[in-house]
């Protein structure tokens, strides 16, 4: 292919000599000038556009001969929430979980949040957790992440006082954590309606969840659904320019053979658990169905860990609640649009 300079000389020669040749064919002066103008415009465009067509053809050829390695498209942050529970378990010798290696999970860049990163992410935050013993175990997982072993050992007796609230402030990071004992759904509704006020401010993070006590003592899935609907209404009644990041702590997998009373084995069946889970979905309180709360699916996580992870058939080893905590922290990273380096 001729370089652009030589193409220009060739074009000029064509413009000059072709009309002269045509004049020999006895074309009129007007027709000759018109033809020359059209020819000049065509050749001018050809000379200036040819390099771009050549570059495009070279790029196309290079992409065919030397394909680039496969890459995963980066997903917008909000699109990553549905993939937070895509985790895998290794059960030997001890249960260990990790996010799976599928393309969307890889693109979202989920990671295990360290003590340092959690301290930065939650710096200056007020975290309120309200619920039953499952919620208390999530608070324990959070404190295990934020505190050193000696500090944790000193506060565990207070955290596990039976049927009680627990409050702690981590002064050097400005983190305040409140656990409120709320075993029934009406307890959570009352909390939202009467105790959580916009002045001085709402909590930055709220985790709500109950159902085990209702299943044991009421054992009525439709009533449970109505109670969760009232929680949803109470959430929508909150008024503030900036509402909390809100999570729903789901029910765990129940291992009937390990439940420690006849009453539990009779009432807390897998069929009843399925009915309770369906009722929560029907309320549309969860983000996946357009609601305000992001699900922390303890049922899925405990099922992955397996029966060896529970002694009493409903409360699980710390690794399950650590997984739920890490899912929550990664959701906060997504919703706050922060980056963990």
C-alpha positions in Angstrom: 0.0 0.0 0.0 1.4 3.4 -1.0 2.1 5.9 1.7 -0.2 9.0 2.0 2.3 11.3 0.3 2.5 9.1 -2.8 -1.3 8.7 -2.8 -1.6 12.5 -2.8 0.7 12.8 -5.9 -1.2 10.1 -7.7 -4.6 11.8 -6.9 -3.3 15.1 -8.2 -2.1 13.5 -11.4 -5.5 11.9 -11.9 -7.3 15.2 -11.3 -5.0 17.0 -13.8 -4.6 14.5 -16.6 -8.0 12.7 -16.7 -9.9 15.9 -17.6 -7.3 16.7 -20.2 -7.9 13.2 -21.7 -11.6 13.8 -21.6 -11.2 17.1 -23.4 -9.7 15.0 -26.2 -13.1 13.2 -26.4 -14.7 16.6 -27.1 -16.6 17.0 -23.9 -17.8 20.6 -23.3 -15.9 22.9 -21.0 -18.7 22.9 -18.4 -19.0 19.1 -18.3 -15.3 18.7 -18.0 -15.1 21.1 -15.0 -18.1 19.4 -13.3 -16.5 16.0 -13.8 -13.1 17.3 -12.5 -14.8 18.7 -9.3 -16.6 15.4 -8.6 -13.4 13.4 -9.2 -11.4 15.7 -6.9 -13.8 15.4 -4.0 -13.9 11.6 -4.3 -10.1 11.3 -4.4 -9.7 13.8 -1.6 -12.0 11.8 0.6 -10.3 8.6 -0.3 -6.8 9.9 0.5 -7.8 11.1 4.0 -10.1 8.2 5.0 -7.9 5.3 3.8 -5.6 5.3 6.8 -8.6 4.9 9.2 -9.9 1.9 7.3 -6.4 0.4 7.3 -6.2 0.8 11.1 -9.6 -0.8 11.6 -8.7 -3.7 9.4 -5.4 -4.2 11.2 -7.2 -4.1 14.6 -9.7 -6.7 13.4 -7.0 -8.9 12.0 -5.0 -8.6 15.3 -8.1 -9.5 17.3 -8.5 -12.7 15.3 -4.9 -13.8 15.3 -4.0 -12.6 18.8 -7.1 -12.8 21.0 -6.8 -11.1 24.4 -7.2 -13.3 27.5 -10.8 -13.6 28.8 -11.9 -11.0 31.3 -14.9 -10.7 33.5 -17.0 -7.5 33.0 -17.3 -5.4 36.0 -20.8 -5.4 37.4 -22.4 -2.3 38.8 -22.3 -2.4 42.6 -26.1 -2.8 43.0 -26.0 -5.9 40.8 -23.7 -7.7 43.2 -26.1 -8.1 46.1 -27.8 -11.2 44.6 -24.5 -13.0 44.5 -23.4 -12.4 48.1 -24.6 -15.9 49.2 -22.7 -17.7 46.4 -20.3 -19.5 48.8 -18.8 -23.0 48.9 -17.9 -25.1 52.0 -15.0 -27.4 52.7 -15.9 -29.7 55.5 -12.6 -31.5 56.3 -11.0 -31.4 58.7 -13.0 -28.4 59.9 -15.7 -26.5 58.0 -14.4 -23.6 56.0 -16.3 -21.4 53.6 -15.3 -19.2 50.7 -17.0 -17.4 47.9 -17.3 -19.5 44.8 -15.3 -18.8 41.6 -18.1 -18.1 39.2 -17.8 -15.2 36.8 -20.2 -12.8 38.6 -18.7 -13.4 42.0 -15.3 -12.8 40.6 -16.4 -9.6 39.0 -17.9 -8.3 42.3 -14.7 -8.8 44.1 -16.1 -10.0 47.4 -13.5 -10.5 50.1 -13.1 -11.4 53.7 -13.1 -8.2 55.7 -10.3 -8.0 58.3 -10.2 -6.4 61.7 -8.5 -3.3 60.2 -10.9 -3.0 57.3 -13.9 -3.5 59.5 -12.7 -0.9 61.8 -12.4 1.6 58.9 -15.7 0.6 57.4 -17.7 0.9 60.7 -15.7 3.8 62.1 -18.2 6.2 63.9 -21.1 3.8 63.3 -24.0 2.8 65.5 -25.0 -0.8 64.9 -28.3 -2.1 66.4 -29.1 -5.8 66.3 -32.6 -6.9 67.6 -33.8 -10.4 67.8 -33.4 -13.8 69.5 -30.4 -16.0 70.2 -29.4 -16.1 66.5 -29.0 -12.3 66.5 -26.9 -12.6 69.7 -24.6 -15.0 68.0 -24.2 -12.5 65.1 -23.2 -9.9 67.6 -20.6 -12.3 69.0 -19.2 -12.8 65.5 -18.9 -9.0 65.1 -17.1 -8.6 68.4 -14.7 -11.5 67.6 -13.8 -9.5 64.5 -13.4 -6.1 66.2 -11.8 -7.1 69.6 -8.7 -8.9 70.6 -9.1 -12.2 72.4 -8.5 -10.8 75.9 -11.1 -8.1 75.5 -13.6 -10.5 74.0 -13.2 -12.9 76.9 -13.9 -10.2 79.4 -17.2 -9.2 77.9 -18.6 -12.6 76.8 -20.3 -13.3 80.2 -22.3 -10.0 79.9 -23.2 -10.7 76.3 -24.6 -14.1 77.1 -26.7 -13.1 80.1 -30.0 -15.0 79.5 -32.8 -13.0 77.8 -31.0 -9.6 78.3 -29.9 -6.7 76.2 -26.2 -5.9 75.7 -24.5 -2.6 74.9 -20.8 -1.8 74.1 -18.9 1.2 72.8 -15.5 0.8 71.2 -14.2 4.2 71.9 -11.0 4.3 69.9 -13.0 3.7 66.7 -16.3 5.4 67.6 -18.3 2.2 67.1 -21.4 1.6 69.2 -23.1 -1.8 69.2 -26.5 -2.4 70.8 -28.1 -5.9 71.1 -31.8 -5.8 72.1 -33.4 -9.0 73.2 -36.5 -9.3 70.9 -37.5 -12.9 70.6 -41.0 -12.2 69.1 -41.9 -10.1 66.1 -44.0 -7.8 68.1 -40.9 -6.9 70.2 -39.2 -5.7 67.0 -42.3 -3.8 65.9 -42.5 -2.0 69.2 -38.8 -1.2 69.1 -39.2 0.4 65.6 -42.3 2.3 66.5 -41.6 3.5 70.0 -37.9 3.5 70.7 -36.0 4.1 67.4 -36.3 7.9 66.8 -34.7 10.2 64.2 -33.5 12.5 67.0 -30.7 12.5 67.7 -30.4 10.0 64.9 -31.2 6.5 63.6 -28.7 3.7 63.8 -26.4 3.4 60.8 -26.9 -0.3 60.6 -29.9 -2.3 61.8 -30.1 -6.1 61.8 -33.6 -7.6 62.7 -34.7 -11.2 62.9 -36.8 -13.6 64.9 -39.0 -16.6 64.4 -37.7 -19.5 66.5 -39.7 -18.5 69.6 -42.8 -18.0 67.5 -42.4 -21.4 65.8 -42.0 -23.1 69.2 -44.7 -21.3 71.2 -47.2 -20.2 68.6 -46.5 -22.6 65.7 -48.7 -20.8 63.1 -47.0 -19.7 59.9 -49.7 -17.4 58.7 -49.7 -15.6 62.0 -46.0 -15.3 61.7 -46.3 -13.8 58.2 -48.8 -11.2 59.6 -46.3 -10.3 62.3 -43.5 -9.9 59.9 -45.7 -7.7 57.7 -46.2 -5.4 60.7 -42.4 -5.1 61.0 -42.3 -4.1 57.4 -44.9 -1.4 58.0 -42.9 -0.1 61.0 -39.8 0.1 58.8 -41.6 2.1 56.2 -42.8 4.4 59.0 -39.3 5.6 59.7 -38.7 9.1 58.5 -35.3 10.5 57.8 -33.3 11.8 54.8 -30.8 9.0 55.6 -32.3 5.7 56.7 -30.2 2.8 58.2 -28.7 0.0 56.2 -31.1 -2.7 57.1 -30.8 -6.5 57.2 -33.1 -9.5 58.0 -31.4 -12.4 59.8 -33.1 -15.5 58.4 -34.0 -18.7 60.3 -31.4 -21.5 60.6 -31.7 -25.0 59.2 -33.3 -27.2 61.9 -31.8 -30.6 62.6 -34.7 -32.5 64.2 -32.6 -35.4 65.6 -30.5 -32.9 67.6 -33.3 -30.7 69.0 -33.2 -31.2 72.8 -36.9 -31.3 73.9 -39.9 -33.3 72.7 -41.8 -30.0 72.2 -39.1 -28.7 69.9 -39.0 -32.0 67.9 -42.8 -32.0 67.5 -43.3 -28.3 66.6 -40.1 -27.2 64.9 -40.2 -29.5 61.9 -38.7 -28.9 58.5 -42.2 -28.5 57.0 -42.9 -25.8 59.5 -39.6 -24.1 58.7 -40.5 -24.1 55.0 -43.8 -22.5 55.8 -42.2 -19.8 57.9 -39.7 -19.0 55.2 -42.5 -18.8 52.6 -44.4 -16.4 54.8 -41.4 -14.0 55.0 -41.1 -14.1 51.2 -44.8 -13.3 50.8 -44.5 -10.2 52.9 -41.9 -8.7 50.4 -39.9 -7.3 53.3 -36.7 -8.6 51.6 -34.7 -6.6 49.1 -34.8 -9.4 46.6 -38.6 -8.9 46.3 -38.5 -5.1 46.4 -38.4 -4.6 50.2 -36.1 -2.6 52.4 -34.1 -5.4 54.2 -31.2 -7.4 52.8 -31.4 -11.1 53.7 -28.7 -12.8 55.7 -29.6 -16.3 54.8 -28.6 -18.3 57.9 -30.7 -21.2 56.7 -28.5 -21.5 53.5 -25.3 -21.0 55.4 -26.1 -23.5 58.2 -27.2 -26.0 55.6 -23.8 -25.7 53.9 -21.9 -26.1 57.1 -24.0 -29.3 58.0 -25.2 -31.1 61.0 -21.7 -31.4 62.5 -21.8 -27.6 63.1 -24.6 -27.7 65.6 -25.0 -29.3 69.0 -28.7 -28.5 69.7 -30.1 -28.6 66.1 -30.7 -24.8 65.8 -27.7 -22.9 67.1 -24.6 -23.3 65.0 -20.8 -22.9 65.3 -19.2 -19.5 64.9 -18.1 -20.1 61.3 -21.8 -19.9 60.2 -22.4 -16.5 61.9 -19.0 -15.3 60.7 -20.1 -16.1 57.1 -23.3 -14.1 57.7 -21.3 -11.2 59.1 -18.9 -11.1 56.2 -21.9 -11.1 53.8 -23.3 -8.2 55.8 -20.0 -6.3 55.7 -19.6 -6.8 51.9 -23.2 -5.6 51.4 -22.2 -2.4 53.4 -19.2 -1.9 51.2 -21.5 -2.2 48.1 -24.2 0.1 49.5 -21.8 2.7 50.8 -19.8 2.6 47.6 -16.5 2.2 49.5 -13.5 0.2 48.4 -11.5 -2.2 50.6 -7.9 -2.2 49.6 
